[in-house]
Amino acid sequence: MFSKPIILIIVLILLLVFYLVIRLGAGKKKEIDDSQRLTKYLFGVRILILILAVVGLILWFLL
C-alpha cells in the first residue's frame, strides 16, 4: 500500500496527464486562440481539474 504523500503525488500527476492529453487533443495553439469554442472548452477542463484536485486534497486530509 502507498503512503499518504505518495497517493497525493499520484493523484496530482494523473490530473496533470489528464489535462495534457486533452490539451494536445484540442489542437495547435493557433487553432485554440482562433476558436472561441475551444477556448471555453479548455477553460471548463481547467475548472474541472481544479475541482478534482480540491476534492482529492480534502479526501487526502480526511483519510
PEMOZI-V14674 format. One record per backbone hydrogen bond with DSSP energy under -0.5 kcal/mol. CO is the residue of the C=O (numbers start at 1). NH is the residue of the N-H. If there is no record, write none. Layout:
<<CO	NH> <CO	NH>>
This chain:
<<3	7> <4	8> <5	9> <6	10> <7	11> <8	12> <9	13> <10	14> <11	15> <12	16> <13	17> <14	18> <15	19> <16	20> <17	21> <18	22> <19	23> <20	24> <21	25> <22	26> <23	27> <24	27> <28	32> <29	33> <30	34> <31	35> <34	36> <35	39> <36	40> <37	41> <38	42> <39	43> <40	44> <41	45> <42	46> <43	47> <44	48> <45	49> <46	50> <47	51> <48	52> <49	53> <50	54> <51	55> <52	56> <53	57> <54	58> <55	59> <56	60> <57	61> <58	62> <59	63>>
